[in-house]
Amino acid sequence: MGMTRLLNSLCAWNTGGFAETLRSEILGLESGVLPLDKAVDRGGFIDDSAVEATVLDVIDDEDSIQANVGIFFTEIVACCGCGDEPMPENVYCEIQVKINKLTAATEFRVHKY
């Protein structure tokens, strides 16, 4: 998988549509791009087919746009002693999204809660 670039979000920077554009681009990312595996504690599988995102705040750094985004997703946990069915568990984390202002190259860093 190559470098993730959130070009639409960079183009929408300093407009009233930035937060919705960023949210939309995050929701449109291919499976596995967001590092959601770093937000789980139970060793389950990540179901990122129904991710929800909310832009919480944004900081304008000299070289980058840094947004904190709340992410809801599901972790599928194998059950131990309570039957054979895997158990879905709702998970929340916050991800710092850092977009380079020149290239739109984007980094993601998870903050668990």
Protein Blocks (a to p, Z undefined) as FASTA:
>chain_A
ZZdddfklmmmgoiaklmmmmmmmmmmpcehkackklmccnlpacdfklcccddfbdcdd
fkbccdddddddddddddehiajbdcdddddddddddddfklopacdddddZZ
